[in-house]
Amino acid sequence: MDNQQFMAQMAQFTSLEQTQRLNGKLDQLITNQGPRCSRSASSAGPSKSRPPPAV
């Protein structure tokens, strides 16, 4: 493996590592925000629906 190939592979590993960290952070955010979002939606009251369009 020459130097250029080695550097390209290192860049791919770095990108993969960053993607995995981002995925972990997004999972944490979803876990932490999920209960808050569902509580907010349930406390907003009943939703109003539009009447059907006249034909």
PyMOL commands that set and color helices and strands:
alter all, ss='L'
color gray80, all
select helices_A, chain A and resi 3-43
alter helices_A, ss='H'
color red, helices_A
deselect
rebuild
show_as cartoon
